[in-house]
Amino acid sequence: MSSSNDSGAKLISKGIAVVAFLFMLHSGYSAREYLLYSKSIGRQDPSLPIDIVLECLGALAVMTIAVVLGVGELRPISYEAEMKRYSVDGIYSRPSFQVFNHRGRFLHPLKPAVAITEK
Amino acid sequence: MSSSLKLLAEIRQSSERRPFEVLKLSEPLLNKGSISQAGDDVWLVYEQVFIAAIDEGEIDVAKAVLEILHKRFGGSQRVKRLYGMINEAVGYPDEAKKLYDEMLEKDATNVLASKRLIALLKSQGQYSIAIQELVSYLDTHGNDFEAWLELAHLYLANHLYAQAAFCLEEVILQQPANHYFHLCYAEVNYTMGCLDIALKEYLRVVELSTDNVRGFYGIKLAADRILDITSHGAGKSRDSSHFKVENAPQKATLERLSQLATERLVAIYSGTNDATKKTVEAWLKL
């Protein structure tokens, strides 16, 4: 259940990120239009109106947050947290040096054989 | 991807040796053919199942899997190595050796083949030759920490602690933040009686890994033994010949370290059941 909820939330945040990106494009387009317009009426002050700046910055903030939330499960960055995932058996095992003439084959002798079907 | 494929991938990445679980998880996958859901990883899964199968002595399964791998990667050296391994498992070490030698003839730098040859010597109980081979292997591949670790364990199997400690130093040099290697190094030093180094390394273990029980037990043991030796007069006890008392911390520091280890151990075990708690407290002499 929780995983499906998670993926749903991720989808929503990805959607929000896309919408925010469109808003950012829109603010860029508005800025261009505004500058062309001011040039054509010969205005001296080329600074952008506050609503375009706010739209751009707001969209950027929303998009950053949405992308971070939608990217997947975040993992801790400390080396210790990473090491917690490994057990002492895994660390001390040397897979390239395994030997196979051991008692393993006598431990589960009565298991039914697996039939292999190749696809 | 199905949950058993995920579990198999987890086991593969942890490099733990759990052949029984691998076979159990892969049995339905192999029978139903749903193993192909693994995508590109399917060949890794086959290799994993193969190694688990020869570990468990399921030679029929191993042969069937090997057939599939051989069909896909005909001239592959990696598959040839698997042929060598199945020969080892069924008791034809000479055949296996021949295959590995052929691999090395084709490519003298084939790391996997050289490692198998050393493992083969180990499986035949020829430890001293295996050590010789591994030492010359490490002359060329000095950055292979797995080989250093293997050499350390070969030395340990022959009670050559000083040599093992040297190998573990090399391993620590390559992975200084991995507390498991510090732990092993500390234990080897403790066994040799180098209590000052052992104590330092145990402290490093608990520094790198919060509330590491094995580390705290080690601190307590090492600190108490140094205290014991120093209080009986340095030089008289045969234990003190392996380390200089001057290198160990002050008496007050040692007492506080021992106390701290006791406190932490009690705190760590406070959440467990009564029987465990009693055992721990009895050992700690509370």
Interface residues (C-beta under 8 A of the other chain):
Chain A: Y79 E80 M83 R85 Y86 S87 V88 D89 G90 I91 Y92 S93 R94 P95 S96 F97 Q98 V99 F100 N101 H102 G104 R105 F106 L107 H108 P109 K111 A113 V114 A115 I116 T117 E118 K119
Chain B: S14 S15 E16 R17 P19 F20 L23 E27 L30 N31 K32 G33 I35 S36 I51 I54 D55 E56 G57 E58 I59 D60 V61 A64 V65 I68 M85 E88 A89 G91 P93 V111 L112 K115 R116 I118 A119 L120 K122 S123 E146 A147 L149 E150 H153 A177 N178 H179 Y180 F181 L183 C184 L208 S209 T210
